[in-house]
Amino acid sequence: MNIRKCSNPMNINGIEEWMTQFFIDPFTSLLDEHTFRVDLFETNEEFIIEAEIGEKQKEDISITAEKEIITITVRSESDPNQNEQTSEDLTRNITFPIMIEEKDIHAIFNNGILEIKIAKNTDCIEKRTNIAIEDGE
């Protein structure tokens, strides 16, 4: 008689950890697996977006603003070690409760973190506008 040993498929600790993460933030954690993580903060004067871009160059990132939407796009190049030539840009759209004014948006990219600060005011951008990114050193 052969006795086969196998791992416990009902590992309670693993299931509990998964359930905790799912119920804390079910859709954001799933989205973060397929694109880059974005956190939003708010102060009395401004909104702050922090995006974990990773090991990219500032030139690989573009930020656009149109009315109440900020769009962050990160260009992904294909891996030279792979036979397939694939290139897929990662994009996140962040919608705000106010219109956005171009002159009051500042972006800094430092150590893989993109930080965008948007002042709260009433003037808005009617057309699509590119936002410059500064080096954060």
For each residue, the residues with C-beta under 8 A, 3 or more apart:
1:
2:
3:
4:
5:
6: 9
7: 11
8: 11
9: 6
10: 15
11: 7 8 14 15
12: 15 16
13: 16 17
14: 11 17 18
15: 10 11 12 18 19
16: 12 13 19 20
17: 13 14 20 21
18: 14 15 21 22
19: 15 16 22 23
20: 16 17 23 24
21: 17 18 24 25 29
22: 18 19 26 29
23: 19 20 26
24: 20 21 29
25: 21 28 29
26: 22 23 29 30
27: 30 31
28: 25 31 32
29: 21 22 24 25 26 32 33
30: 26 27 33 34
31: 27 28 34 35
32: 28 29 35 36 37
33: 29 30
34: 30 31
35: 31 32 90 91 92
36: 32 51 52 53 54 72 74 90 92
37: 32 51 52
38: 49 50 51 52 72 92 94
39: 49 50 51
40: 47 48 49 50 94
41: 47 48 50
42: 46 47 48
43: 46 48
44: 120
45: 119 120
46: 42 43 104 117 118 119 120
47: 40 41 42 96 117 118 120
48: 40 41 42 43 115 116 117 118
49: 38 39 40 70 72 94 114 115 116 118
50: 38 39 40 41 113 114 115
51: 36 37 38 39 72 92 113 114 115 116
52: 36 37 38 112 113
53: 36 56 61 74 109 112 113 114
54: 36 112
55: 112
56: 53 60 61 74 75 112
57: 60 61
58: 61 109 133 135
59:
60: 56 57 74 75 76
61: 53 56 57 58 72 73 74 75 109 114 133
62: 72 73 75 130
63: 70 71 72 73 105 107 114 116 130 131 133
64: 70 71 73 128 129 130 131
65: 69 70 71 100 102 105 125 128 129 131
66: 69 71 125 127 128 129
67: 99 100 124 125 126
68: 95 96 97 98 99 100 124
69: 65 66 93 94 95 96 100
70: 49 63 64 65 93 94 96 100 105 116 118 131
71: 63 64 65 66 91 92 93 94
72: 36 38 49 51 61 62 63 91 92 94 114 116
73: 61 62 63 64 89 90 91
74: 36 53 56 60 61 89 90 91
75: 56 60 61 62 87 89
76: 60 87 88 89 90
77: 87
78: 82 84 85 86 87
79: 82
80:
81:
82: 78 79 86
83:
84: 78
85: 78
86: 78 82
87: 75 76 77 78
88: 76
89: 73 74 75 76
90: 35 36 73 74 76
91: 35 71 72 73 74
92: 35 36 38 51 71 72
93: 69 70 71
94: 38 40 49 69 70 71 72
95: 68 69
96: 47 68 69 70 100 118
97: 68
98: 68 120 121 122 124
99: 67 68 122 123 124 125
100: 65 67 68 69 70 96 104 105 118 124 125
101: 104 105 119 121 123 124 125
102: 65 105 125 129 131
103:
104: 46 100 101 118 119 121
105: 63 65 70 100 101 102 116 117 118 119 131
106: 116 117 134
107: 63 114 115 116 117 131 132 133 134
108: 114 115 133 134 135 136
109: 53 58 61 113 114 115 133 134 135 136
110: 113 115 135 136 137
111: 136
112: 52 53 54 55 56
113: 50 51 52 53 109 110 136
114: 49 50 51 53 61 63 72 107 108 109 133
115: 48 49 50 51 107 108 109 110 136
116: 48 49 51 63 70 72 105 106 107 131
117: 46 47 48 105 106 107
118: 46 47 48 49 70 96 100 104 105
119: 45 46 101 104 105
120: 44 45 46 47 98
121: 98 101 104
122: 98 99
123: 99 101
124: 67 68 98 99 100 101
125: 65 66 67 99 100 101 102 128 129
126: 67
127: 66
128: 64 65 66 125
129: 64 65 66 102 125
130: 62 63 64
131: 63 64 65 70 102 105 107 116
132: 107
133: 58 61 63 107 108 109 114
134: 106 107 108 109
135: 58 108 109 110
136: 108 109 110 111 113 115
137: 110
